[in-house]
Amino acid sequence: MSLCQKPKMKELCVLMLGLDKSGKTALLYKWLTKKSQETIPTTGFNVEIIKSKNISLTITDVNGQDQTRLIWSTYTQNIQLLFFVIDSSQRDVQIILSTHSELQKLINNLNVNIPFIILFNKSDLPNIFSDEEIWNEFDLKIGENNLNGRRIIALRTSAKIQSSFKDVIQWVQKLNV
């Protein structure tokens, strides 16, 4: 009989949002299977549990189509962490404006205690946003940010070549959620 108990696993409920075609589902399954996979557009949502070290993340990946964005707030109940995925290779001005608008709505309307991880996905592609463009377009720097008391980290990622999941886990371990 051991006097020591195995450390309890931190369990977090995570919501993954972003506009359609930003690569949310590809990232989710890269993290889950550690392999790149072709995905099809999500209709509705996907839910997966990913365990790493002493953390268990129940991630709900919600599609980012226009009509679904209207009801994103219904998915925010009881979450402890939000992942927002941005296609860092997308240069269409309307999509950039929509992405910025949706991100600002979430930042302004969610409980300030819910930390954000913003994932600039598709960083393996040419012509991605520079650090300066990320700052200019989204008011963020790559790394840790504090916007109106909200903890935010912005990371570059790619579901094709590397997923930055280790960086995500390291940051989540630091959180008191």
PyMOL commands that set and color helices and strands:
alter all, ss='L'
color gray80, all
select helices_A, chain A and resi 24-33+66-69+72-75+93-109+131-138+165-174
alter helices_A, ss='H'
color red, helices_A
select strands_A, chain A and resi 10-17+45-52+55-62+81-87+116-121+143-147+150-156
alter strands_A, ss='S'
color yellow, strands_A
deselect
rebuild
show_as cartoon
